[in-house]
Amino acid sequence: MDNAEKLIEKIRGQNLNPKPKWWHSFQNATVLLIFLFAIVIGSLAFSVILFAIQQIDFNLIIHMSHSWFEFALGLVPFFWIISLAILLSISFFSFRKSKKGYKFTAISLLSYCTALSILLGTFFFISGGAKWLENSFAINVSLYESVQDKKIKMWSMPDEGYLSGTIESLNDSAFSLSDFNATKWTVDFHGADIISSVRMRVGEKIKIIGKMTSKNQFKAEKIRPWGGEDRLKNNSEN
């Protein structure tokens, strides 16, 4: 008995029947849907990571005691980093099980999945969707700490030289600032480095590097706009 006959005999012995064509079509369609779902959701996660990075002012990080890497990790929610890793894994393994998955090496397939998520995520970020998604999570998920919450914490350490808030009144050399905890500060900005996009006016939100000289008194060395989008627009001016 040759190998083919042995195989046929084994199939008959185990009472195995070939699956219908529609089952294979359904299986392939399911795998494809899982792959597309993982890519789309992974791209959303990547877009929020981009949004968090946008909020980092790298021109000011060089003045901080922590490295830019530590600062970035402190601002980017780990939820999105872990989600991206999980979804990339799902997209990778789902495509590997597709009809044509065997044609790709593991490295090339992982590269394609990552590139596709980055491309879609970048588009979603540019369109403003990442900010909307992040804000929606912050509003609707009670345990979620938003990028803005983290940013406020990092820029609310006056004893370490970092202060932020809204200008309430000002004169030629000092202004009154209300921080995000509603604490009032008198800030001396004489001689401070003020980026051109900062409008020194009542109602302007800013972040400051300097030093606390006494209770509720602060000496500004550098003043930058609060929003990350202003930072991106004016990087070339620094």
Helices and strands as residue ranges (DSSP letters): H 3-13, H 21-54, H 58-61, H 68-75, H 78-96, G 101-103, H 106-126, H 129-140, H 147-154, G 158-160, E 162-170, E 174-179, E 184-188, E 193-194, E 205-214, E 217-225, H 228-233, G 235-237
